[in-house]
Amino acid sequence: MAVEATDIISIIKSAGVLADVTLEKKEMDFKTLGIDSLDIFNILLQIEEAYKVKIPDSDIEKLSSIEAVAKYLNGVKS
């Protein structure tokens, strides 16, 4: 099952992040959306738990938008 941007948006909202995240903004950088480094850390923890993956520290910088996270997870899960 492919990971969609809507799945990542749901995780961001469930992590309690107050940023305005929508499909229209899926390619915007997290920092531009007002998501700080602590929020990103919490989001990534929830993603690791939800998808049973471990995201290496070396890959975290690549995960700068909703779309980037979805593409990354689809590559890891395939």
N, C-alpha and C positions, 0 to 999 in steps of 0.2 A: 504494500500500500504506500503510495507516494505521499510525501509530506507537502502540504500546501501552505501558502502564505496565511490563509485563514487559521490554520492549526497553530502557527507561531503567534498570531495575533491573540488567539485565545489563551495561550500560555502566558503571554506578556500581561494580559488583563488579570489572569488568575494569580500572577506574581504580585499584584497590588501596585503595578506601575501606573502612575496617573497620566502618562503622556497620551497624546491624541494619536493612536495608532489605527490606521484604516488601510484597506486594500490600495487606495489611491496613493498612499504614502509608503508602500512596501519597499521601494527602492531608495528611500531617503535614509541617510546615515542616522544611527541611533542618537548620536549627540545632537544632531539638528532637530530631532523630535523631542529633545529635552530629557533623554534617558541617560542618566549618569553612570559612572563605572560601577557603583554599588548595585544599581538596578540591573545592569548588564550581567553582573556576577549572579544575582538572584535568578534572572531569566535563564542563564546557561545551566544553573543547577537544576532548575525545573525541567529544562529540555533533556538533560542527561537522565533524569529520573523517569520522565515520560517515555523516552525512546530507548532506554536501556543502553546508552552509549557513553563513552568517556571521551570528552573533547580535550585533546592535548593542549597544553598552554601555548604551544607553537602555532596552533590553528585559531586561537581566539581572536587575533587581530583581523583575520579574514571575515569574521562574523560581525560585520558592521551595519547590517540592515536586515529587515525581515526576509527579503528575497534571498540574501546571501546565506542566511541560516537555513532556509528551506532547501536551497540548492546543495548546501554542504551536507545536510542530513540525508538527502536523497542519494548523494554520492557514497556516503558511509554505509547506508543500509542496502545498497545494491550489490 
